[in-house]
Amino acid sequence: MNSEDFVEAIKRYVMDGAIEDTIANLNSPPGRRVHPQERARSDWYNGLSDVERDHVNSAIATAAHSRSTALEHAVLRGASGEVAKP
């Protein structure tokens, strides 16, 4: 597996999973004893209109993509020997 394949796998399995899991947890927090803060976030999220939920989901995806891009740059720079020395 080369660095590009590794980054693509991270995007597919980690980032996309994180987005889906975050949205699913907002929609319906897992567990029998949900922490009050998680319950409050879920209640808030479920009280939003479809358009508002789409905005929140988009913000979650944007944040995940931003971190993924930063990871990609770090991995690819590291693979090419461009890592900054301390």
Backbone bond lengths (Angstrom), bond angles and torsions (degrees), N, CA, C in turn:
res aa  C-N    CA-C-N  psi(-1)  N-CA   C-N-CA  omega(-1)  CA-C   N-CA-C  phi
1 M - - - 1.454 - - 1.523 107.78 -
2 N 1.322 116.15 124.91 1.460 119.17 176.92 1.529 109.69 -88.26
3 S 1.325 117.25 176.67 1.472 120.49 -174.80 1.525 112.28 -65.09
4 E 1.333 117.31 -34.62 1.463 119.46 178.67 1.535 110.69 -66.33
5 D 1.342 116.88 -41.00 1.468 120.58 177.24 1.520 110.83 -63.78
6 F 1.330 115.61 -39.40 1.464 120.44 179.18 1.523 110.55 -62.48
7 V 1.314 116.53 -46.51 1.469 120.83 -179.94 1.522 110.04 -62.71
8 E 1.328 117.56 -41.91 1.463 120.63 179.23 1.529 110.74 -63.35
9 A 1.327 116.66 -39.71 1.463 120.10 177.77 1.525 110.90 -64.87
10 I 1.324 117.22 -40.70 1.472 121.21 176.66 1.519 109.33 -59.57
11 K 1.316 116.66 -47.60 1.467 120.45 179.94 1.524 110.73 -59.15
12 R 1.322 115.68 -46.76 1.461 119.61 -174.02 1.522 112.09 -69.21
13 Y 1.321 117.10 -47.83 1.458 119.74 -170.31 1.523 113.86 -94.40
14 V 1.307 117.13 -33.08 1.463 119.68 -176.68 1.519 111.04 -93.72
15 M 1.323 116.90 -56.13 1.458 119.77 -175.21 1.518 111.86 -66.10
16 D 1.328 117.38 -49.64 1.464 119.47 -179.41 1.529 110.56 -62.73
17 G 1.322 116.54 -38.32 1.464 120.73 176.85 1.520 112.06 -64.20
18 A 1.320 116.15 -40.04 1.468 120.00 179.32 1.530 110.69 -64.20
19 I 1.322 116.28 -41.20 1.468 120.15 178.62 1.529 109.74 -62.96
20 E 1.324 115.53 -50.84 1.471 119.88 -178.32 1.524 111.64 -62.14
21 D 1.332 117.50 -42.80 1.468 121.10 -179.68 1.523 111.83 -66.01
22 T 1.329 116.73 -40.76 1.464 120.34 179.78 1.526 110.75 -62.66
23 I 1.316 116.22 -45.14 1.467 120.78 179.83 1.529 110.26 -66.22
24 A 1.327 116.78 -42.26 1.466 120.18 178.66 1.529 111.04 -62.98
25 N 1.338 117.22 -40.94 1.466 120.54 179.09 1.518 112.10 -67.79
26 L 1.340 117.16 -34.10 1.466 119.46 174.66 1.522 110.25 -65.75
27 N 1.296 115.56 -41.61 1.458 120.79 -178.55 1.521 111.70 -67.06
28 S 1.329 116.44 -43.52 1.458 121.20 -176.87 1.525 109.25 -152.96
29 P 1.327 117.17 93.46 1.465 119.74 -177.80 1.533 111.36 -59.26
30 P 1.337 116.34 138.15 1.460 119.75 -178.03 1.529 112.02 -77.68
31 G 1.293 115.51 156.73 1.464 120.79 173.85 1.508 113.23 101.11
32 R 1.334 113.65 163.44 1.465 119.63 179.43 1.515 112.10 -85.99
33 R 1.318 115.63 -32.47 1.477 120.24 -179.08 1.519 108.91 -114.16
34 V 1.304 115.21 80.44 1.463 121.35 -177.98 1.523 109.05 -73.82
35 H 1.335 115.47 132.17 1.465 121.19 178.09 1.532 108.59 -58.39
36 P 1.327 117.43 140.18 1.474 120.14 -177.51 1.531 114.00 -55.06
37 Q 1.338 117.37 -36.55 1.471 118.99 178.99 1.528 111.22 -66.31
38 E 1.333 116.57 -39.52 1.463 119.47 177.29 1.521 110.70 -65.64
39 R 1.337 117.17 -40.86 1.465 121.46 178.52 1.527 109.87 -62.67
40 A 1.339 117.13 -42.15 1.469 120.76 179.64 1.527 110.89 -63.78
41 R 1.349 116.70 -42.93 1.470 119.65 177.42 1.517 110.87 -62.75
42 S 1.327 116.95 -41.52 1.454 120.75 179.77 1.526 110.99 -64.77
43 D 1.313 116.20 -43.95 1.466 119.85 178.70 1.533 110.35 -61.02
44 W 1.337 115.61 -42.52 1.463 120.25 178.48 1.528 110.11 -62.26
45 Y 1.330 116.74 -50.11 1.461 122.62 -177.97 1.526 110.76 -59.34
46 N 1.308 116.51 -46.23 1.462 120.35 -178.45 1.526 112.82 -70.73
47 G 1.324 116.92 -16.47 1.453 120.81 176.34 1.521 113.67 -85.71
48 L 1.333 116.33 -7.50 1.462 120.38 -179.89 1.519 110.62 -76.02
49 S 1.314 114.82 156.43 1.473 119.78 172.88 1.528 108.11 -72.17
50 D 1.309 116.52 167.00 1.465 120.77 178.33 1.531 110.99 -57.95
51 V 1.315 116.58 -41.71 1.470 121.00 -180.00 1.522 110.19 -64.03
52 E 1.327 117.00 -43.44 1.462 120.31 179.17 1.532 111.49 -65.28
53 R 1.321 117.20 -40.71 1.474 120.39 177.05 1.524 110.50 -62.80
54 D 1.329 116.25 -39.11 1.468 119.62 177.14 1.529 110.97 -61.29
55 H 1.330 117.04 -38.10 1.471 120.55 177.42 1.528 110.84 -64.91
56 V 1.324 116.99 -44.32 1.464 120.75 178.59 1.525 109.53 -62.91
57 N 1.324 117.43 -46.15 1.462 120.89 179.24 1.522 111.42 -59.84
58 S 1.317 116.13 -39.54 1.456 121.15 178.26 1.531 110.78 -64.86
59 A 1.321 116.87 -40.53 1.466 120.13 178.24 1.529 111.05 -64.63
60 I 1.321 117.21 -39.20 1.464 121.52 176.75 1.525 109.73 -61.77
61 A 1.327 116.78 -46.89 1.461 121.15 -179.70 1.525 111.25 -64.26
62 T 1.324 117.04 -40.31 1.464 120.88 179.33 1.523 110.74 -62.57
63 A 1.334 116.63 -43.24 1.460 120.29 178.88 1.532 110.92 -62.93
64 A 1.317 116.78 -43.41 1.463 120.63 179.66 1.531 110.87 -65.39
65 H 1.306 117.25 -42.04 1.466 120.73 178.89 1.522 110.78 -64.75
66 S 1.310 116.83 -37.80 1.461 121.22 178.46 1.523 110.72 -61.21
67 R 1.315 116.59 -45.89 1.472 120.55 178.62 1.516 110.78 -66.97
68 S 1.310 116.59 -37.77 1.464 120.67 178.94 1.523 110.44 -63.94
69 T 1.326 116.90 -41.29 1.461 121.01 178.78 1.521 110.26 -63.93
70 A 1.326 116.98 -40.64 1.467 120.43 178.04 1.528 110.20 -63.35
71 L 1.331 116.87 -41.46 1.459 120.91 177.75 1.523 110.35 -64.23
72 E 1.317 115.77 -43.58 1.464 119.92 179.51 1.517 111.03 -58.32
73 H 1.308 117.10 -45.71 1.467 120.54 179.87 1.523 110.64 -62.99
74 A 1.325 116.55 -42.14 1.464 120.26 -179.78 1.525 110.94 -64.84
75 V 1.332 117.53 -44.19 1.465 121.51 -178.74 1.520 110.24 -66.43
76 L 1.306 117.09 -47.07 1.459 119.86 -177.11 1.521 111.60 -68.91
77 R 1.328 117.87 -36.94 1.469 120.14 175.15 1.517 110.00 -64.58
78 G 1.342 115.34 -43.70 1.459 119.38 179.38 1.513 111.79 -62.93
79 A 1.332 116.61 -39.20 1.467 120.82 -179.17 1.523 111.14 -68.50
80 S 1.338 116.42 -27.04 1.466 118.72 -178.75 1.522 111.94 -96.69
81 G 1.342 117.21 2.63 1.455 119.93 178.12 1.513 114.63 83.05
82 E 1.321 117.68 15.52 1.448 121.77 -177.72 1.523 113.29 -93.60
83 V 1.325 117.72 17.68 1.449 120.65 -177.71 1.524 109.66 -70.87
84 A 1.325 115.81 132.27 1.466 120.70 179.44 1.518 108.98 -67.06
85 K 1.326 115.32 140.15 1.457 120.37 179.08 1.535 108.98 -92.69
86 P 1.345 117.36 139.67 1.476 119.78 -178.45 1.506 112.84 -66.38
